[in-house]
Amino acid sequence: MSDLFGKPEPAAPLAEALRPKSIDDVVGQRHLLGPGKPLRLAFESGKPHSMILWGPPGSGKTTLARLMATTFDAEFIALSAVFSGVKDIREAVQAAEADLLRSGRRTILFVDEVHRFNKAQQDAFLPYVERGLITFVGATTENPSFEVNSALLSRASVYVLEPLGAEDLGVLLERTGLRADDDAKARLIGFADGDARRLLNAVEILMNSGAQAVDGALVERVLAQNLRRFDKGGEQFYDQISALHKAVRGSDPDAALYWMVRMLDGGADPLYIGRRVVRMAVEDIGLADPRGLRIALDACETYERLGSPEGELALAQAVLYLAAAAKSNAVYEAYNAARAFVSQDGTRPVPMHLRNAPTRLMKELGYGKGYRYAHDEEGAYAAGENYLPEGMAPVRWYQPTDRGLEARIREKLEELRNRK
């Protein structure tokens, strides 16, 4: 290794060579690893439990999983959901069974990017988790509430990891032994954007450049292709997706396109952008232009088929369409209002006339009695019929706007309410 580091070259990549040997060596995540905090208590309990580690790249998910195996003297098996299937899961379980029989040691089974496994693949872990054969540790950058099936989620604790702050990255940078001036260090920390692995990889690139001194100019020159986020002000990744969302909501196609390209240029996963664009279609356009959702979904499917860079053009098309489309958050507001009501309300029974009656007994009990079949009435509308639970006051959560298709929806609903 270059004398910039003042140490001999390690056999492993820098990120691996500096991987913490204990939780006290872990940089960042003090909200989980500080005294009395949840993950520290889990490590100190003496008994491992299954968990989901949710956080951005380079926040320490793999490191924590490996430390669990060390702490609990367990075997460690790692799978990547990108490259693995049910066959690999089965082989990992067989290896865990063999280790248990041979040495009595249990296994930590680490699954990176677990959100990429489908439901059937995720279900394959359940019997072995329940038997205690494996301690399941899943790592994901996506919200596990949406990406991990409920059965697996109910058997695992979820720990939310945060991007590393500038102070934490500074500590990590010092551990590399890199001889650099303050300007270079500031640029490297900004470039890392909360990602420890990104920081360490950048340091290795600088080392391999053969330079004898590291200053801000060298950092900018050597890492020029990846420094744009820092050069434009060091905005965090989630700030950029927020700016993209707000530009679409604000009907500014050019600004929306700028932020999308900035994210792609900074290395963001195009499909992550695609998923967020789908969210924009349902949250900010909604029924004012239902075509927006289909265009957003088509863009994701097109990217999956074409890949980069051709598929990114489909994402750009979706972003521009949504930015130019009529806007409505009426669906979003209605859903939130209904959700808030249900969470605080009691469990109201379904009225008898709305219940299904597939058996004779149900019919005899009055299930479905008095139900009016809307298609048999004028305009396929049963005026005056009540579809809410008995005793529940009428509600109007959905308030269509007067923009786009929703203007016509609003007129239609007003007409029906007048008939009612």
Legacy VTK file of the C-alpha trace (Angstrom):
# vtk DataFile Version 3.0
C-alpha trace
ASCII
DATASET POLYDATA
POINTS 420 float
0.000 0.000 0.000
1.172 3.563 -0.677
3.021 5.364 2.089
0.058 7.778 2.203
-1.328 5.329 4.728
1.899 4.744 6.618
1.184 1.005 6.866
1.789 -2.139 4.820
-0.826 -3.115 2.257
-3.525 -5.375 3.687
-4.401 -8.549 1.848
-8.107 -7.677 1.858
-9.803 -4.594 0.425
-9.771 -1.661 2.791
-13.474 -1.982 3.613
-12.883 -5.580 4.690
-9.610 -4.896 6.480
-11.231 -2.220 8.639
-14.396 -4.175 9.383
-15.094 -3.855 13.154
-14.200 -6.786 15.402
-16.707 -5.836 18.119
-19.750 -3.590 18.483
-17.591 -1.072 20.321
-15.611 -0.627 17.098
-18.712 0.106 14.998
-18.862 3.671 13.741
-22.282 5.324 13.914
-25.703 3.887 14.826
-25.439 5.085 18.419
-29.243 5.102 18.625
-29.029 1.302 18.352
-25.606 0.491 19.786
-25.173 3.008 22.593
-25.458 1.895 26.240
-28.932 0.575 26.951
-29.970 0.815 23.276
-31.868 -1.999 21.512
-29.135 -3.658 19.445
-26.534 -3.451 22.193
-28.991 -5.122 24.554
-29.588 -7.796 21.923
-25.846 -8.440 21.650
-25.468 -8.501 25.424
-28.431 -10.847 25.948
-26.379 -13.931 25.129
-29.070 -15.226 22.797
-29.420 -14.171 19.134
-32.801 -13.434 17.585
-33.962 -12.977 14.018
-33.997 -9.433 12.722
-34.356 -7.153 9.727
-31.716 -4.439 9.341
-33.214 -1.586 7.319
-30.928 1.181 6.212
-29.121 2.845 3.294
-26.018 1.380 1.632
-22.862 1.503 3.691
-24.603 1.941 7.040
-23.247 -1.290 8.566
-25.881 -3.979 7.921
-23.432 -6.675 6.834
-20.989 -5.698 9.573
-23.623 -6.130 12.279
-24.665 -9.515 10.915
-21.062 -10.752 10.941
-20.565 -9.421 14.469
-23.596 -11.423 15.598
-21.936 -14.611 14.411
-18.718 -13.696 16.232
-20.476 -12.605 19.418
-22.671 -15.685 19.658
-20.046 -18.140 18.353
-22.334 -19.127 15.504
-21.719 -20.274 11.964
-22.232 -17.532 9.376
-23.843 -18.117 5.983
-24.447 -15.201 3.628
-26.826 -15.147 0.678
-27.580 -12.377 -1.778
-31.207 -12.201 -2.878
-29.991 -10.841 -6.214
-28.199 -14.076 -7.124
-29.873 -16.722 -4.949
-33.030 -18.799 -5.203
-34.913 -21.471 -3.266
-32.204 -24.015 -4.153
-29.578 -21.842 -2.446
-31.829 -21.417 0.581
-32.238 -25.187 0.817
-28.481 -25.747 0.577
-27.861 -23.112 3.268
-30.346 -24.832 5.588
-28.726 -28.224 4.956
-25.358 -26.733 5.864
-26.869 -25.266 9.046
-28.266 -28.685 10.001
-24.891 -30.322 9.374
-23.084 -27.733 11.507
-25.558 -28.212 14.334
-25.076 -31.975 14.310
-21.307 -31.806 13.947
-20.381 -29.019 16.370
-23.586 -28.008 18.121
-23.196 -24.490 16.729
-26.239 -22.705 15.398
-26.170 -20.611 12.240
-26.674 -16.962 11.479
-28.187 -16.869 7.974
-27.651 -13.434 6.493
-29.698 -12.440 3.425
-28.561 -9.268 1.718
-31.202 -7.290 -0.199
-33.913 -9.563 1.165
-36.565 -7.324 -0.448
-35.586 -8.825 -3.812
-36.860 -12.265 -2.774
-40.457 -12.953 -3.749
-43.066 -14.156 -1.256
-42.444 -17.847 -1.905
-38.701 -17.419 -1.414
-39.232 -15.475 1.815
-41.695 -18.125 3.043
-39.000 -20.772 2.577
-37.193 -19.464 5.678
-40.178 -19.679 8.021
-40.081 -23.336 9.180
-36.352 -23.120 9.959
-36.715 -19.854 11.841
-39.563 -21.345 13.890
-37.535 -24.475 14.656
-34.635 -22.335 15.820
-32.316 -23.991 13.308
-31.261 -20.618 11.932
-31.228 -17.066 13.181
-32.421 -15.054 10.215
-30.849 -11.657 9.563
-32.180 -9.804 6.546
-30.696 -6.602 5.169
-32.734 -4.206 3.072
-32.614 -0.666 1.770
-36.381 -0.676 1.270
-39.187 -0.283 3.798
-39.738 -3.830 5.136
-43.409 -3.047 5.766
-43.869 -3.128 1.998
-41.062 -5.423 0.833
-40.967 -8.225 3.443
-43.975 -10.503 3.804
-45.918 -10.272 7.049
-45.216 -13.843 8.164
-41.458 -13.329 8.108
-41.751 -9.800 9.457
-43.722 -11.025 12.477
-40.858 -13.354 13.422
-38.116 -10.732 13.243
-37.312 -7.479 15.005
-36.780 -4.496 12.717
-33.864 -2.166 13.380
-33.586 1.065 11.385
-30.037 2.107 10.531
-29.189 5.685 9.591
-26.678 7.104 7.083
-23.383 7.873 8.791
-22.994 11.507 9.807
-19.985 13.652 8.934
-18.463 13.105 12.384
-18.748 9.314 12.087
-17.250 9.365 8.596
-14.410 11.494 9.936
-13.641 8.846 12.559
-13.640 6.163 9.877
-11.407 8.257 7.639
-8.877 8.601 10.453
-8.786 4.823 10.842
-7.600 4.452 7.254
-4.427 6.378 8.105
-4.791 8.461 4.950
-2.488 11.485 4.964
-4.667 14.228 3.573
-5.303 17.895 4.228
-8.547 19.201 5.706
-9.967 20.185 2.316
-9.413 16.672 0.958
-11.009 15.099 4.022
-14.039 17.379 3.766
-14.468 16.478 0.105
-14.154 12.775 0.803
-16.724 12.942 3.585
-19.105 14.870 1.332
-18.515 12.426 -1.491
-19.290 9.463 0.769
-22.791 10.853 1.326
-23.327 8.839 4.518
-21.976 5.591 3.009
-18.972 4.065 4.812
-18.185 1.661 1.983
-18.215 4.501 -0.521
-15.737 6.419 1.613
-13.352 3.494 1.949
-13.521 2.676 -1.743
-12.695 6.301 -2.547
-9.680 6.150 -0.249
-8.447 3.049 -2.085
-8.850 4.783 -5.420
-6.701 7.630 -4.141
-4.127 5.172 -2.868
-3.968 3.439 -6.241
-3.487 6.755 -8.038
0.159 6.756 -6.906
0.035 10.312 -5.560
2.333 11.245 -2.672
0.041 13.869 -1.146
-3.736 14.130 -1.023
-5.362 17.533 -1.226
-8.755 18.798 -2.349
-7.620 19.219 -5.941
-6.482 15.592 -6.151
-9.746 14.329 -4.685
-11.711 16.320 -7.239
-9.534 15.188 -10.125
-9.316 11.478 -9.275
-12.949 11.079 -8.282
-14.398 13.577 -10.770
-16.940 11.155 -12.196
-18.520 10.621 -8.790
-18.189 13.973 -7.061
-21.162 15.831 -8.477
-23.304 15.372 -5.397
-20.597 16.968 -3.270
-19.779 19.694 -5.794
-23.409 20.811 -5.915
-23.605 21.211 -2.170
-23.343 17.753 -0.681
-27.112 17.072 -0.570
-28.051 13.741 0.920
-29.636 11.088 -1.262
-33.050 11.433 0.328
-32.972 15.196 -0.118
-32.635 14.636 -3.847
-35.578 12.257 -4.101
-37.551 14.787 -2.072
-36.597 17.518 -4.544
-37.666 15.293 -7.458
-41.011 14.569 -5.811
-41.655 18.235 -5.054
-40.734 19.289 -8.598
-43.238 16.793 -10.020
-45.878 17.942 -7.544
-45.112 21.543 -8.443
-45.593 20.838 -12.189
-42.030 21.790 -13.180
-40.919 19.216 -15.788
-37.425 20.652 -16.244
-36.630 20.720 -12.533
-38.029 17.195 -12.155
-35.834 15.975 -15.007
-32.803 17.687 -13.459
-33.204 15.933 -10.114
-33.845 12.584 -11.749
-30.667 12.871 -13.813
-28.719 14.079 -10.764
-29.726 10.941 -8.904
-28.837 8.661 -11.800
-25.528 10.443 -12.218
-24.806 9.928 -8.531
-25.325 6.176 -8.785
-28.945 5.812 -7.619
-30.700 2.578 -8.557
-32.986 3.493 -11.492
-35.654 1.096 -10.220
-35.657 2.885 -6.873
-36.424 6.092 -8.756
-39.081 4.187 -10.682
-40.781 3.029 -7.487
-40.834 6.571 -6.177
-42.301 7.799 -9.474
-45.119 5.258 -9.060
-45.741 6.693 -5.595
-45.930 10.209 -7.076
-48.514 9.009 -9.589
-50.877 7.796 -6.878
-50.170 10.504 -4.293
-50.069 13.682 -6.364
-51.874 12.929 -9.634
-54.354 10.264 -8.614
-57.678 10.260 -10.400
-57.087 13.647 -11.949
-55.171 11.650 -14.583
-55.260 7.876 -13.961
-53.055 7.354 -17.016
-50.144 8.636 -14.948
-50.016 5.471 -12.836
-49.993 3.218 -15.889
-47.243 5.294 -17.505
-45.171 5.100 -14.303
-45.606 1.315 -14.087
-44.804 0.936 -17.782
-41.615 2.925 -17.254
-40.479 0.504 -14.528
-41.287 -2.511 -16.680
-39.479 -0.963 -19.649
-36.383 -0.334 -17.557
-36.421 -3.918 -16.298
-36.491 -5.129 -19.898
-33.970 -2.721 -21.446
-31.659 -1.890 -18.549
-29.311 1.104 -18.670
-29.020 3.459 -20.404
-31.971 2.879 -22.758
-34.452 2.091 -20.002
-33.717 5.345 -18.222
-35.394 7.209 -21.070
-38.697 5.559 -20.101
-38.256 6.832 -16.541
-37.608 10.326 -17.900
-40.797 10.098 -19.961
-42.811 9.136 -16.880
-41.311 11.950 -14.801
-42.091 14.535 -17.489
-45.636 13.247 -17.942
-46.391 13.333 -14.233
-44.935 16.807 -13.882
-47.182 18.061 -16.682
-50.303 16.139 -15.597
-53.278 17.534 -13.698
-52.683 17.265 -9.961
-54.843 15.871 -7.178
-54.065 14.453 -3.764
-57.745 13.703 -3.089
-57.167 9.916 -3.089
-54.196 10.322 -0.737
-56.185 12.528 1.642
-59.244 10.259 1.541
-57.174 7.178 2.303
-55.409 8.861 5.232
-58.704 10.113 6.642
-60.312 6.671 6.399
-57.255 5.023 7.916
-57.226 7.455 10.846
-60.935 6.872 11.461
-60.666 3.076 11.399
-57.633 3.049 13.703
-59.624 4.898 16.399
-63.082 3.449 15.776
-64.531 0.261 17.184
-65.140 -2.940 15.206
-68.492 -2.373 13.526
-70.323 -5.429 12.167
-71.177 -5.685 8.488
-74.901 -4.907 8.006
-76.977 -8.004 7.271
-78.108 -6.792 3.850
-74.464 -6.446 2.726
-73.361 -9.894 3.835
-72.831 -12.721 1.396
-75.118 -15.748 1.717
-73.510 -18.760 0.017
-75.288 -21.343 2.221
-78.905 -22.059 3.159
-78.212 -21.430 6.842
-76.853 -17.972 6.085
-79.930 -17.176 4.032
-82.173 -18.381 6.853
-80.266 -16.132 9.253
-81.015 -13.125 7.054
-77.662 -12.706 5.374
-78.117 -10.570 2.255
-81.819 -9.950 2.949
-83.007 -6.636 1.556
-79.949 -6.023 -0.573
-80.715 -3.981 -3.677
-78.830 -5.039 -6.797
-77.697 -1.723 -8.295
-77.676 -2.988 -11.885
-81.415 -3.629 -11.690
-82.176 0.003 -10.855
-82.231 3.169 -12.927
-78.773 4.238 -13.987
-77.328 1.220 -12.122
-77.672 3.209 -8.897
-79.668 2.158 -5.850
-80.625 5.603 -4.594
-80.923 5.781 -0.821
-79.085 2.509 -0.133
-76.664 2.597 2.796
-73.319 0.795 2.486
-71.777 1.864 5.805
-72.150 0.011 9.117
-75.398 0.688 10.967
-75.179 3.683 13.253
-72.136 5.149 11.526
-72.568 8.763 10.499
-72.204 9.562 6.782
-68.672 10.517 5.743
-67.172 12.322 2.756
-63.502 11.495 2.868
-63.045 11.570 -0.879
-63.351 15.141 -2.131
-62.572 15.196 -5.856
-60.881 18.309 -7.190
-62.064 20.283 -10.205
-58.914 19.354 -12.142
-58.545 16.813 -14.935
-60.735 13.712 -14.899
-61.636 14.366 -11.266
-63.781 17.306 -12.358
-66.050 14.820 -14.135
-65.898 12.412 -11.178
-66.962 15.268 -8.909
-69.941 16.102 -11.100
-70.960 12.438 -11.205
-70.804 12.023 -7.418
-72.761 15.233 -6.865
-75.446 14.022 -9.232
-75.711 10.687 -7.392
-75.844 12.389 -4.005
-78.689 14.596 -5.218
-80.596 11.485 -6.278
-79.925 9.916 -2.901
LINES 1 421
420 0 1 2 3 4 5 6 7 8 9 10 11 12 13 14 15 16 17 18 19 20 21 22 23 24 25 26 27 28 29 30 31 32 33 34 35 36 37 38 39 40 41 42 43 44 45 46 47 48 49 50 51 52 53 54 55 56 57 58 59 60 61 62 63 64 65 66 67 68 69 70 71 72 73 74 75 76 77 78 79 80 81 82 83 84 85 86 87 88 89 90 91 92 93 94 95 96 97 98 99 100 101 102 103 104 105 106 107 108 109 110 111 112 113 114 115 116 117 118 119 120 121 122 123 124 125 126 127 128 129 130 131 132 133 134 135 136 137 138 139 140 141 142 143 144 145 146 147 148 149 150 151 152 153 154 155 156 157 158 159 160 161 162 163 164 165 166 167 168 169 170 171 172 173 174 175 176 177 178 179 180 181 182 183 184 185 186 187 188 189 190 191 192 193 194 195 196 197 198 199 200 201 202 203 204 205 206 207 208 209 210 211 212 213 214 215 216 217 218 219 220 221 222 223 224 225 226 227 228 229 230 231 232 233 234 235 236 237 238 239 240 241 242 243 244 245 246 247 248 249 250 251 252 253 254 255 256 257 258 259 260 261 262 263 264 265 266 267 268 269 270 271 272 273 274 275 276 277 278 279 280 281 282 283 284 285 286 287 288 289 290 291 292 293 294 295 296 297 298 299 300 301 302 303 304 305 306 307 308 309 310 311 312 313 314 315 316 317 318 319 320 321 322 323 324 325 326 327 328 329 330 331 332 333 334 335 336 337 338 339 340 341 342 343 344 345 346 347 348 349 350 351 352 353 354 355 356 357 358 359 360 361 362 363 364 365 366 367 368 369 370 371 372 373 374 375 376 377 378 379 380 381 382 383 384 385 386 387 388 389 390 391 392 393 394 395 396 397 398 399 400 401 402 403 404 405 406 407 408 409 410 411 412 413 414 415 416 417 418 419
